[in-house]
Each structure stands twice: as structure tokens, then as C-alpha cells.
Amino acid sequence: MQRELIITKDGSTTFYIPELNENYHSTNGAILEAQHVFLKHGMHYYLDRFPANEISILEIGFGTGLNAWLTWLEAEKMNVKVNYVGVEAFPIATHELTMLNYAKILKDEDENAKFEYLHAVNWNENHQLDAIFSLLKMEQFFENIDFKNQFDIIYFDAFGFDVQPDLWSTTILKKMYDSLKSNGHFTTYACRTLIKKNLQEVGFVTQKLPGAPGKREMLVGFKI
């Protein structure tokens, strides 16, 4: 899969896939989108409702590792243990990762070591990266996911509906619902009416929230 490096509006990098005409992150800001959708309305939203010392997170679309890295940094600030599973069918190559500038944009080059570490560990193995953060990167297609009642939060960061509508089908979203524990929380950047209906059809209670820069709305879902 060919990837081209681009600079988003907040200065952070992402990749563009010409054959899909799709970006890994919002062109309005890769870091801003991750912080808004997955930290603010994912990790923080859940912990505000259900305070805990330890949580489990499933990410659909591990991609550049930005969401995982930011979650690790946030977990340290909050002193919350995180068990993180990231699923990705097409991992990014090592030489591509060196092009990404997230630590530079956050003006925290010391934390780049964590970014490199989470990419350096082997796929399909559990790794305790430090006392706070454990990571399992799974190289597989989303349709092969088969978790049951395992996660508190899902970061659903698949490519957009226009590019890969099957990833937003009731078949996939039912797997997400089944993967969550009771009171589990689902968050995504998307807010298409059909996606909301599909989430509701598989059992989620949905809510629209203000979107990341450049998007009017986004969706979260709750497993009651």
C-alpha cells in the first residue's frame, strides 16, 4: 500500500493513500483530532462517568500509533493503568514512522522514545511497556475480531465510510458491541446518519457531540 506524507493544519503529519484517496487522520489536524475524539470524548468521557484505576481500550485502526501514544502519555498524567489493544491489517513500515513529527509538534521530544518503543515491540504479543501501559498490537482484518465483554472503551478509527463502507456495517459494529463490557463506551470521528442507525441496530445508545476541527459532529455510543 503506497503512502504519501502530508502536513495537517496543526502542523502534525499523517499519511495519504492515493489508491483510496483517503488520509489516516483529519487534514484539519492529526493531533487535534486524536485529542478531541479519542482522549476527550473517549478516555476522559468514560472515566468521568466511571472513575477507575485501570481500564482496557480497543483501537480499531492502529495506523500511525498516534492514538495509542497519546493515550499512554495521558495515562501517566492521570495515573490510570491502561491495557491497550490495537488492531491493524496493514502495519506501517519502520522507515515511514521516522517521517512522523508528533513529539516535535507537542514540544516534548523526550516522549518520542515512547512512540518508537510502541512501534518497536513485536506484533501479536502482549507487552508491558511500563507500570502504567500494556500493549497488544494485532495484525488482522477487523472482520476477524472476536472479543467478548473485554473492553471499557473502543476507539473506532477505521477509514471513512465513503472508502470502506463494510467497516461500518452492522456486522462489524456488532463485534464492537460484543467486545465491550457493560457500560462500555464507543467513540468515533464519524457522524453519518447510516452509521448512527447501524450503531443503534446492534444495541448502542448513541449521542452526537461536537466534532474535531473541520467536522461539525461526531458520534459516541454506550453499551447499557
Order of alpha helices (4+ residues) and beta strands (2+ residues): beta-beta-beta-alpha-alpha-beta-alpha-beta-alpha-alpha-alpha-beta-beta-beta-alpha-beta-alpha-beta-beta
